[in-house]
Amino acid sequence: MTVQKRFTRTYTMAGVLEEFQLIGREKEKSDIIALIKEQASTHQFEVIVVWGMGGLGKTTLIKNVFQSKDVTGMFGKYAFVTVLRPFKLEELLRSLALQLDANKGSMDFVGDTQKNIALMGVAELIEVLGRRSEGKTCLIVLDDLSSIAEWDKMLPCLNAIKNPFIVITTRREDIAKHCCKKPMCIRLLNGLEEKDASKLFTRKVFKNRTTDLAEQYPALVEPAKLILKKCNGLPLAIVTIGGFLADQPTKTAVEWRKLNEHISVELEMNPKLEAIKTVLMKSYDGLPYYLKPCFLYMSIFPEDRNVSQRRLAYRWIAEGYARDKATTDRYFMELIERSMILPTQQSVCSIQGFDSCQLHDLIRDISIAESLEENLLFRLEEGCSLNTHGAVRHLAISSNWEGDEHELESTVELSRIRSLTVFGKCRPFYISDKMRFLRVLDLEGTDGLTNHHLEHIGEFLHLRYLSLRGCDHIYYLPDSVGNLRQLETLDIKGTGIGMLPRTTIKLSKLCYLYAGSGLGDNEGNCFSKCKRICEMQSRLCVACCSLDFSKMSGFGRCEACHLACCIMNPNIIRGIADSGVKVPRGTRKLKALRTLRYVHLAWGNVIVKEIKGLTSLQKLGVVGINKKNGPGFCSAISSLSHLESLSVRTGHILNFGKGGDSLNGCLDDMSTAPENLQSLKLSGSLEKLPEWIKGLQNLVKLKLELSRLSGNLETMQVLGNLPNLSILGLWDSYFNIDVLQFQTGLFRRLTVLDLFYTRMKIRLVEFEEESMPSLEMLTLSLGDTEAAFSGLELLQSIKEVRLSFHYIRFTPKSSKTGGIERLDKGEYEWMKEKDRRNKPKQDKVREELQMQLDRNNNKNRPVLKVQ
């Protein structure tokens, strides 16, 4: 498959995201928005309820209302919370507290960090809600409320929020009437009208907007009507059956009538929830043999959890469901196209198009039921049955399970477990040596995991997948990790691990290694580095003499000394933070390695030599390139003929605007362009692009971060002539541009343009006529940046413009991901004042963009979304 075909198939929004369109719901949307405007004007505690049976699209409708610009301007704070089952009040309040503070850096000036909030009880969380809503009107959405008792428990807590406006979705009328005493504020969501149902069905089956069933397929009109009659306007059933028919080899009236006859009895007997499940079961039964285990695997993850495509892919490979990453990408897209999983719309800058997904709750019910029936999965969670479940393959431990070791061992036969997934807090007895056939150990994002818990990791000889991603109290891996000869994926990104043990060179089957953070390091001179070491050593000595390490969950004097002497001190001397790891001598022996991110080059040329020997690498990320190691690195890259993705950062990228390292002269010694390179990210200042970039004929995605090339006309001409460039990201800061011009005839294939600017002045961002004829998505993130725009009305294919504003105190990376930085009261007040002063400028930009889009007459009817 060619690069462009691959990109078109996986990214284009025209087909796969049709189920996210509010087909036939325009009236309901405008009605609810008008109701919110009317009721919000009272400035009192107000409740609106949308109710109806499952699968009608209540959540989709309210999410669209929630994100509407007509609504976002009316409230100062927002939160969208799904009421999970089993219900736990603390978890709901915790989610509210975090979301109400999400737009100001995840920390309150009184010290309510995310970690502190995770430990709070109900009373403390109520106080936090009161503080965080002070002086703001708050829009709160409670999605999928399932009992009156749950509401009665919530209500006293919600009263602590100042000026709340609450929108509830539920499947039951009695809950709606109990929560809302105003009949005019209760809305029943009905099924789609026949015309809208037919439109949704046709788009899903034929994967486009243009097919006219009556004109192009007249023989299918009557069978389609019969199928839609059974669906009774239920969007979930329509999309599911449509996805099933779309993947059938033939589209004939006979086949469609057979399908109708097969489901007609079940649908007529119970046209409500059970009818939907019957339809969904038909879609499940229609899955190819290779997709069924991949679909059932989704039941491991909690309700409404966004699951990354990366995480699924490498787990599927470890379980034997797929041979390689390319196969998992295909399976992932097939499940989306069949509407068995729903893509999240967060990956506008991903080659794959979608980097995460989730299950609709009804489809998840099917996945769980089938998994239990086949003894595939058991979920340890609050309220679950503790009867012996015997031999199950997959064990998932939820954050709300509070059982002990005895309960664990008496409930499931640990020796049969093939995968263990932990959510929330990880307790030592979860990782049992009785799980001797364990293939997958997924501890991503868990709390409480320390080095001590991994002492015996080398005993899991069959382990193929090990993820400690985000476990920030893990500082090193034990040498016994070298015993894991079957290991294929090792993910330690976001941990404190600074170097890999020497024994990792024994992992001959290792294919995917993620480490570090990919961010740059903190710059400092010799004096400041020595000062940091002395300060740290003095604190460590005091701690070793005074602290009782027996109460620190396996972190003792030995661990403290190892952390300081073997990791922190060497890293400080080299100017290395946790941005990349040191790989041991002999890493070149790992000939199966396909992905290596991120490695720090500051450890010396030996690292570059190791990379050069990894001839099967397809994805590589490095930090700390400079003029000394640059020539050797270029030579290494030239030898990696299979390389598809490359990320290169200087050592001090975070000191942008303060004289940090540049990429000038670091990448000029590349003799030829990597022939198969599809994705390239360069982070660091440049005077001009390296010459070899002109030869990247297969490049699909390019990101230039802090390059200072945004306004360079020569640069834009070089990039605009790359034949397959589809995604372009330009992130810059701390300098001024006269005109950023996108000229006629350039960027013919560009689909996504991502502009992220901090503390800049740009007189004009100009799109000339017939520039970027394929551009569908434009994202603009502006932090203390003055910019004017022209030519949006000339963009022939634009569908969406996303506008956001960020604080200058955040780096680009932390701004995008919601990084945590402490805010004292003064900073908090400063940011409030900044908001107030910047609002007129932001409003002007918003109005300017909207006016240009209103003049755009392309068929996509482009929209502006302010985030």
Secondary structure as UniProt FT lines:
FT   HELIX           3..11
FT   HELIX           13..16
FT   HELIX           17..20
FT   TURN            23..24
FT   HELIX           26..40
FT   TURN            41..42
FT   STRAND          46..51
FT   TURN            54..55
FT   HELIX           58..66
FT   HELIX           69..72
FT   TURN            73..74
FT   STRAND          77..82
FT   HELIX           89..100
FT   HELIX           102..104
FT   TURN            109..110
FT   HELIX           114..119
FT   HELIX           122..132
FT   TURN            133..135
FT   STRAND          138..145
FT   HELIX           148..158
FT   TURN            159..160
FT   STRAND          164..170
FT   HELIX           173..179
FT   HELIX           183..185
FT   STRAND          186..188
FT   HELIX           194..206
FT   HELIX           213..216
FT   HELIX           218..220
FT   HELIX           221..231
FT   TURN            232..233
FT   HELIX           235..246
FT   HELIX           253..269
FT   HELIX           273..285
FT   TURN            289..291
FT   HELIX           292..297
FT   HELIX           298..300
FT   TURN            303..304
FT   STRAND          307..308
FT   HELIX           309..319
FT   HELIX           325..337
FT   TURN            338..339
FT   STRAND          342..343
FT   TURN            348..349
FT   STRAND          356..358
FT   HELIX           361..373
FT   TURN            374..375
FT   STRAND          377..380
FT   TURN            382..383
FT   STRAND          394..397
FT   TURN            399..400
FT   HELIX           405..411
FT   HELIX           414..416
FT   STRAND          419..422
FT   HELIX           428..430
FT   TURN            433..434
FT   TURN            436..437
FT   STRAND          440..442
FT   TURN            444..445
FT   HELIX           451..454
FT   TURN            455..456
FT   HELIX           457..459
FT   TURN            461..462
FT   STRAND          465..467
FT   TURN            469..470
FT   TURN            472..473
FT   HELIX           479..483
FT   TURN            485..486
FT   STRAND          489..491
FT   TURN            493..494
FT   HELIX           502..506
FT   TURN            508..509
FT   STRAND          512..514
FT   HELIX           526..546
FT   HELIX           549..551
FT   TURN            553..554
FT   HELIX           557..562
FT   HELIX           563..568
FT   HELIX           569..574
FT   STRAND          581..582
FT   TURN            585..586
FT   HELIX           587..589
FT   TURN            591..592
FT   STRAND          595..600
FT   HELIX           601..603
FT   HELIX           605..612
FT   TURN            615..616
FT   STRAND          619..625
FT   TURN            627..629
FT   HELIX           630..638
FT   TURN            641..642
FT   STRAND          645..650
FT   TURN            651..652
FT   HELIX           653..655
FT   TURN            656..659
FT   TURN            664..666
FT   TURN            668..669
FT   TURN            675..676
FT   STRAND          679..683
FT   HELIX           691..695
FT   TURN            697..698
FT   STRAND          701..705
FT   TURN            710..711
FT   HELIX           713..720
FT   TURN            723..724
FT   STRAND          727..733
FT   STRAND          736..742
FT   TURN            744..745
FT   TURN            748..749
FT   STRAND          752..758
FT   STRAND          761..767
FT   TURN            769..770
FT   TURN            773..774
FT   STRAND          777..783
FT   STRAND          786..790
FT   HELIX           792..794
FT   STRAND          800..805
FT   TURN            808..809
FT   HELIX           812..817
FT   HELIX           825..854
FT   TURN            859..860
FT   STRAND          863..866
//
